[in-house]
Amino acid sequence: MLDEAREYVEGRYVTSLEAITRIRCYDLQRMSHAVEVLPVHEKDQQHCTYDETHDAESVVARNQKTKLISFFLACAQGLTGIDGVPAKNCLYLDFPQYFRFDQKTKLWVGRKNHIKVIGRIDSVSPRQKERFYIRTLLCHKYGPTSFEDLRTVHGTLYPTYEEAALSMGLLENDEEYVVCIRQATLDYMDGQLHELFANILVHCLPANTRALFDQFKADFMDKRLRDLRRCNEALPKPLSEDMMLGKAMFYTLKSIDNCFQHHRMSLLDYPTLPQLHEFEVFRDLGERKLLDDPRSRLYVIETSYTRAALDDVLAVGTAATMTDEHRPF
């Protein structure tokens, strides 16, 4: 009969470090501090747990308060924690040291005893832009009283958390991304530039996405705009320069949005960038088939000359290189 326990003991290898630890009776495992997990969520987008037998109203009421919302409430009410520390003077990360979260009332209350506890804010992927910047602000702003107050810096309410974080100086500059795109403009096609820009936004999290886009907007639109200008000459009613710029911008944004789709994202995830709906009106300007179909554009480009002008070019070009044997043909 196989004695697995005896076989394990006899075959086990004990290192010198583990041996001296056990000989001196040191602790092999212990927990010095309790860890309080602190969730991060956008306004009215907290996680909800419910049973299928519960009605909607009770589910909403039970999940109305979270640790983050109660943190805002405690700061707004001016609660005081252990050692007289006011909530307004605390970061979200440090809050569990002075307050405890009552699971029954879903509220933070001041601690009465000193307990070894540390707070740990949920990790957030940079791809979840709003949550990521909420987390960034919570790590640096003391005593916010609401989501709106969180994105208020020096009395100015910013429309996005990203802009608020940028105003607080929490984000680095985008010089390395500027250099990268500038070098790419030398030999990249427009579609490749769009893909590079999308990858930078998705994976690198630049500080000011709109400024980065505006700086290279002309390069992003260059190929499309040149094609539109060449085709525009063949239209019965040519478009104005502003109309062509708007049309080129629409298709540039459409191309960038398609690049975002590969990452399960879209332009809507970057509200500071120009949006497709802002330039939708330019989409159908002019003869759409002529301007938008690549085959139609090629036809216009290849036939945008007069036959007489072509004959003159051929006559000048071939006369100098023609030999006596070629002339009869």
Phi, psi and omega per residue, in radians:
M1 nan 2.321 -3.100
L2 -1.401 2.151 3.081
D3 -1.701 1.634 -3.054
E4 -1.119 -0.661 -3.129
A5 -1.113 -0.801 -3.141
R6 -1.147 -0.696 3.126
E7 -1.100 -0.685 3.127
Y8 -1.130 -0.780 -3.119
V9 -1.127 -0.740 -3.103
E10 -1.254 -0.567 -3.107
G11 -1.587 -0.090 -3.075
R12 -1.320 2.446 3.097
Y13 -1.863 2.164 -3.140
V14 -1.858 2.113 3.139
T15 -1.288 2.904 3.141
S16 -1.135 -0.612 -3.133
L17 -1.163 -0.790 3.125
E18 -1.165 -0.626 -3.130
A19 -1.108 -0.846 -3.115
I20 -1.180 -0.549 3.096
T21 -1.122 -0.738 -3.141
R22 -1.298 -0.661 -3.138
I23 -1.078 -0.711 -3.120
R24 -1.525 0.081 3.068
C25 1.047 0.637 3.039
Y26 -1.313 2.734 3.110
D27 -1.244 2.229 3.045
L28 -1.453 -0.570 3.135
Q29 -2.460 2.406 3.035
R30 -2.905 2.820 3.096
M31 -2.137 2.029 -3.082
S32 -1.460 -0.592 -3.079
H33 -2.294 2.548 2.956
A34 -1.380 2.528 -3.105
V35 -1.936 2.137 3.097
E36 -1.748 1.986 -3.138
V37 -1.391 2.236 -3.080
L38 -1.983 1.988 -3.101
P39 -1.320 2.759 3.065
V40 -2.261 2.246 3.123
H41 -2.646 2.812 3.067
E42 -1.379 2.966 -3.120
K43 -1.092 2.239 3.129
D44 1.057 0.454 3.107
Q45 -2.247 0.564 3.105
Q46 -1.292 2.757 3.105
H47 -1.224 2.430 3.121
C48 -2.102 2.355 3.047
T49 -2.050 2.407 -3.090
Y50 -2.773 2.831 3.067
D51 -1.786 2.632 -3.092
E52 -1.105 -0.293 3.128
T53 -1.485 -0.203 -3.106
H54 -1.418 2.534 3.076
D55 -1.479 2.835 -3.025
A56 -1.084 -0.698 -3.089
E57 -1.110 -0.733 -3.140
S58 -1.198 -0.601 3.111
V59 -1.134 -0.788 3.132
V60 -1.111 -0.760 -3.122
A61 -1.119 -0.688 -3.086
R62 -1.264 -0.525 -3.107
N63 -1.766 0.234 -3.101
Q64 -1.186 -0.595 -3.090
K65 -1.892 2.277 3.040
T66 -2.140 3.062 3.115
K67 -1.083 -0.645 -3.137
L68 -1.224 -0.816 3.135
I69 -1.110 -0.706 3.110
S70 -1.185 -0.521 3.042
F71 -1.108 -0.791 3.073
F72 -1.037 -0.756 -3.108
L73 -1.122 -0.721 3.130
A74 -1.116 -0.687 3.109
C75 -1.183 -0.677 -3.141
A76 -1.187 -0.608 -3.123
Q77 -1.467 -0.146 3.127
G78 1.213 0.656 3.127
L79 -1.131 2.734 3.139
T80 -2.106 2.314 -3.136
G81 -1.682 -2.843 -3.135
I82 -1.101 2.566 -3.090
D83 1.127 0.316 3.089
G84 1.256 0.361 -3.136
V85 -1.364 2.086 3.134
P86 -1.293 2.595 -3.132
A87 -1.086 -0.557 -3.112
K88 -1.131 -0.323 -3.112
N89 -1.706 0.223 -3.058
C90 -1.999 2.555 2.913
L91 -1.478 2.729 3.101
Y92 -0.993 -0.671 -3.119
L93 -1.127 -0.611 -3.086
D94 -1.600 -0.097 -3.016
F95 -1.013 -0.712 -3.120
P96 -1.108 -0.285 3.117
Q97 -1.225 -0.490 -3.046
Y98 -1.995 -0.261 -3.115
F99 -2.343 2.701 3.031
R100 -2.102 2.618 -3.109
F101 -1.651 2.052 3.134
D102 -1.432 1.997 -3.082
Q103 -1.182 -0.423 -3.134
K104 -1.333 -0.851 -3.101
T105 -1.576 -0.203 -3.084
K106 1.032 0.677 -3.134
L107 -2.300 2.681 3.024
W108 -1.478 2.352 3.074
V109 -2.251 2.663 -3.108
G110 -1.140 2.442 3.105
R111 -1.282 2.621 3.084
K112 -1.826 -0.390 -3.128
N113 -2.226 2.634 3.074
H114 -1.335 2.145 3.140
I115 -2.257 2.439 3.091
K116 -1.295 1.788 -3.109
V117 -2.519 2.506 3.082
I118 -2.288 2.617 3.101
G119 -1.686 2.532 3.089
R120 -2.342 1.975 3.140
I121 -1.356 2.421 3.115
D122 -0.922 2.417 3.045
S123 -1.278 2.543 -3.091
V124 -2.335 2.326 3.105
S125 -1.226 2.458 3.077
P126 -1.049 -0.333 3.111
R127 -1.211 -0.407 3.039
Q128 -1.587 1.391 -2.892
K129 -1.000 -0.873 -3.069
E130 -1.095 -0.829 3.118
R131 -1.105 -0.674 -3.124
F132 -1.087 -0.766 -3.118
Y133 -1.324 -0.497 2.998
I134 -1.066 -0.791 3.126
R135 -1.091 -0.733 3.130
T136 -1.060 -0.778 -3.139
L137 -1.174 -0.682 -3.141
L138 -1.114 -0.478 3.138
C139 -1.362 -0.177 -3.047
H140 -2.260 -0.283 -3.074
K141 -1.795 2.231 -3.110
Y142 -1.512 2.334 2.963
G143 0.992 0.789 3.059
P144 -1.189 2.554 -3.067
T145 -1.828 -0.156 3.138
S146 -2.932 3.042 3.072
F147 -1.130 -0.641 3.119
E148 -1.171 -0.730 3.126
D149 -1.151 -0.509 -3.137
L150 -1.128 -0.613 3.135
R151 -1.751 0.360 3.031
T152 -1.762 2.140 -3.105
V153 -2.221 2.148 -3.140
H154 0.933 0.706 3.084
G155 1.448 -0.018 -3.128
T156 -1.864 2.153 3.102
L157 -1.526 1.978 -3.116
Y158 -1.545 2.554 -3.086
P159 -1.197 -0.445 -3.136
T160 -2.274 2.749 3.099
Y161 -1.221 -0.505 3.113
E162 -1.106 -0.784 3.136
E163 -1.148 -0.627 3.103
A164 -1.138 -0.755 3.114
A165 -1.125 -0.657 3.106
L166 -1.148 -0.700 3.127
S167 -1.137 -0.561 3.127
M168 -1.398 -0.055 3.137
G169 1.331 0.454 -3.095
L170 -1.553 -0.135 -3.100
L171 -1.997 2.537 3.123
E172 -1.391 2.912 3.115
N173 -1.352 2.993 -3.016
D174 -1.872 0.462 -3.036
E175 -1.038 -0.704 -3.107
E176 -1.142 -0.583 3.116
Y177 -1.313 -0.585 3.079
V178 -1.088 -0.802 3.130
V179 -1.091 -0.725 -3.131
C180 -1.066 -0.865 -3.110
I181 -1.212 -0.648 3.141
R182 -1.071 -0.720 3.097
Q183 -1.184 -0.631 -3.128
A184 -1.183 -0.521 -3.127
T185 -1.137 -0.301 -3.104
L186 -1.261 -0.560 -3.082
D187 -2.461 0.083 3.126
Y188 -1.558 2.520 2.970
M189 -1.314 2.883 -3.066
D190 -1.066 -0.700 3.122
G191 -1.096 -0.642 3.102
Q192 -1.195 -0.634 3.075
L193 -1.116 -0.731 3.125
H194 -1.086 -0.729 -3.141
E195 -1.165 -0.699 3.103
L196 -1.097 -0.780 3.139
F197 -1.072 -0.762 3.133
A198 -1.115 -0.720 3.135
N199 -1.135 -0.657 3.101
I200 -1.108 -0.756 -3.125
L201 -1.172 -0.668 -3.077
V202 -1.302 -0.763 -2.962
H203 -1.796 -0.383 -3.007
C204 -1.900 -0.317 3.069
L205 0.991 1.146 3.098
P206 -1.104 2.708 -3.050
A207 -1.229 -0.704 -3.076
N208 -2.287 1.590 -3.065
T209 -1.144 -0.641 -3.108
R210 -1.191 -0.742 3.127
A211 -1.110 -0.666 3.119
L212 -1.147 -0.710 3.112
F213 -1.162 -0.813 -3.107
D214 -1.082 -0.592 -3.103
Q215 -1.151 -0.571 -3.094
F216 -2.031 0.344 -3.126
K217 -1.034 -0.741 -3.124
A218 -1.104 -0.658 3.118
D219 -1.216 -0.655 3.129
F220 -1.128 -0.583 -3.060
M221 -1.691 -0.097 -2.925
D222 -0.974 -0.937 -3.073
K223 -1.101 -0.822 -3.133
R224 -1.087 -0.713 -3.104
L225 -1.178 -0.684 3.113
R226 -1.132 -0.712 3.099
D227 -1.107 -0.732 3.138
L228 -1.112 -0.715 -3.127
R229 -1.139 -0.657 3.140
R230 -1.245 -0.702 3.125
C231 -1.277 -0.494 -3.059
N232 -1.085 -0.493 -3.118
E233 -1.166 -0.422 -3.112
A234 -1.554 -0.069 -3.116
L235 -1.382 2.518 3.062
P236 -1.049 -0.683 3.098
K237 -2.140 1.587 -3.092
P238 -1.046 2.592 3.108
L239 -1.401 2.672 3.047
S240 -1.301 2.919 -3.134
E241 -1.092 -0.698 3.128
D242 -1.112 -0.675 3.119
M243 -1.139 -0.721 3.121
M244 -1.172 -0.636 3.082
L245 -1.105 -0.744 3.113
G246 -1.133 -0.710 3.131
K247 -1.165 -0.719 3.104
A248 -1.124 -0.676 3.119
M249 -1.122 -0.712 3.141
F250 -1.030 -0.846 -3.085
Y251 -1.289 -0.447 3.024
T252 -1.166 -0.819 3.107
L253 -1.120 -0.633 3.111
K254 -1.104 -0.716 3.125
S255 -1.153 -0.746 3.113
I256 -1.132 -0.699 3.120
D257 -1.098 -0.657 3.088
N258 -1.108 -0.624 3.081
C259 -1.154 -0.646 3.101
F260 -1.147 -0.547 -3.097
Q261 -1.059 -0.527 3.126
H262 -1.130 -0.395 3.134
H263 -1.818 0.254 -3.109
R264 1.018 0.716 3.102
M265 -2.338 3.135 3.109
S266 -2.684 3.078 3.089
L267 -1.061 -0.481 -3.129
L268 -1.111 -0.369 3.093
D269 -1.322 -0.136 3.127
Y270 -2.211 1.363 -3.014
P271 -1.112 -0.330 3.134
T272 -1.345 -0.286 3.120
L273 -1.423 2.733 3.005
P274 -1.034 2.519 -3.080
Q275 -1.884 2.700 -3.102
L276 -1.029 -0.721 -3.072
H277 -1.121 -0.389 3.134
E278 -1.231 -0.400 -3.088
F279 -2.077 0.206 -3.139
E280 -1.053 -0.545 -3.091
V281 -1.112 -0.447 -3.109
F282 -1.461 -0.158 -3.016
R283 -1.092 -0.747 -3.020
D284 -1.731 0.225 3.109
L285 -1.261 2.512 -3.130
G286 1.323 -3.001 3.072
E287 -1.429 1.743 -2.959
R288 -1.008 -0.740 -3.106
K289 -1.090 -0.684 -3.108
L290 -1.198 -0.692 -3.056
L291 -1.488 -0.512 -2.988
D292 -1.719 -0.493 -3.114
D293 -1.389 2.102 -3.128
P294 -0.993 -0.638 3.136
R295 -1.179 -0.658 3.112
S296 -1.186 -0.686 3.120
R297 -1.099 -0.713 3.131
L298 -1.115 -0.705 3.122
Y299 -1.079 -0.779 3.141
V300 -1.096 -0.760 -3.104
I301 -1.119 -0.747 -3.077
E302 -1.292 -0.350 -3.129
T303 -1.937 0.223 -3.107
S304 -1.510 0.950 3.081
Y305 -2.668 2.839 3.071
T306 -1.630 2.658 -3.114
R307 -1.136 -0.648 3.136
A308 -1.105 -0.722 3.131
A309 -1.131 -0.665 3.116
L310 -1.147 -0.725 3.129
D311 -1.081 -0.702 3.124
D312 -1.088 -0.756 3.134
V313 -1.104 -0.766 -3.134
L314 -1.162 -0.674 -3.129
A315 -1.098 -0.780 -3.138
V316 -1.196 -0.703 -3.067
G317 -1.267 -0.622 -3.055
T318 -1.569 -0.456 -3.102
A319 -1.070 -0.648 -3.081
A320 -1.297 -0.412 -3.064
T321 -1.876 -0.045 -3.056
M322 -1.395 2.356 3.085
T323 -1.664 3.041 3.130
D324 -1.111 -0.571 3.129
E325 -1.202 -0.503 -3.101
H326 -1.412 -0.478 -2.966
R327 -1.049 -0.691 3.130
P328 -1.064 -0.393 -3.118
F329 -1.605 nan nan
